[in-house]
């Protein structure tokens, strides 16, 4: 290493990552509670340190350059390692940032109570929760962009040796159909020809499509962004869907649907092999066991 090359500043990397996430110096400054001029200066200093432009400035919007995209991956890993080091020096004291990813269904139906307990008992833990389909969550976990995730591991896919897992919930998946639809003992008994689903990478979508694979006429996917939209489309009469019972209990659409059990699957809490923190241990304690 060139002795004249300045080391990367973790605080500057955090500012850079926040600007990248917000796409705006103004919003990043508000989130960080810093002056906009300070955020701009720190980004410019970081660009000078690495010798490359990190953002394309399009009016007030900030978009990452290819060099910025590369640095973002390293920034995520460096900042995650720094957080892990701080927590390792304070064993048994749950504190600091914990970046948790979750499937939307789990975040809506399973997490409110345990996360409220976590906040009450360990106010020093700064939890950041984001939602996405299982495949995206696992990719972000492997890339050190998340510390732990709640996912439904696809049936038949072997365990990932780079991850540790703990089963925390068991979900009953329901085939949901328009009201007064007769029982569908076979996929060909399902009258709608459209399946309302999340984007590819959702384990529940994969399980639904596996069940419908025996149908003589393929189901056409209708990709939607929320369970509210999925259930509304099924209630409207044009679609079938697959939804966890825990989510259906929360929906006012439930009384307008015919439902029947389809499968059960565990929700796993997963984290990188060897990752340890008191905050993660506290979260594990808050989550109910399977069943």
Steps between C-alpha positions, in 0.01 A plus 500: 500500500626847412586671833363824355158348424253606771303218666130482431303691760212294644295812574542615139399154377185516712415842352570368149277198557218717633515732197493191276195363683311830499606616152523851637739706711203683654326182617830346612579809707158484666544130578851552637409826675791677334524821301464450124832676445671251734354203312608646165851572627545150645389338174738721302785412738425131458502537122839669526628222728398218263586696187171444322157665471244313710180673391343634185331824596173542311353819645423416862511125441816297570552177304794268558774477238645152427783588741245606761311173458823307557588704808147454642553126529826551689342771717221264605751232600741738675227672701339166590837371620556817704158459665578136570835597658336758726241249617764232555675736743177534698386139537160448653388861451244519215569831328585653167348455156332174397396483134217250468344389173163328489241366263206740485261239645721445805553871558124561495368204697780372723743778590303785662479337846857364528654820361301706751640280780851540358463879503369504857760265645802613294456866400867517403436280194437709188299263282475565125231287334461453125280261301561304181449149356713218640753485216579871517526490880750212491708677234511816712595295806790335317613844376510632861222749424286332771593338831215248519195406295166326548438278199315191380769269362379348171404130539753269341780758506792374714604711801758773440818408692598869520190577707375405844125466547242472776136402430274756665151471349295240316271640231195327355467600136146530368371482146267800481222509242202723421199463731282191449767332288464121536772298672800453271633148559720531188654802326262447207210567739614861541275712279704826467786470256714768668718467810559819702856486633804699610801544273738206431712411801197458729497149650121499534470581129729209420293263716177615336644455152629154593146400607347641181761321283257204477234721340420426136488872415781713650405774745591849384686697772378842605788661690390731780687685773297425814271245659231765513509521120513120462197443723305785339554348155396154620188643665421672170455158343774492238791336683616229734773559755707343776517682834613407854210455740664749739472771231145407402389548863599867472312565176145638470483308169497165683120479511484539122723201425486122484809346661654156533831376646783452253825441696698590812851646510733634768618859510871507583709768664831487310835673550852459363708214636708631790315832536433578865355800679310558821231681297445190285489282812233731644295475181526120506367503856202712396390273217261221584605136441350296219137415559 
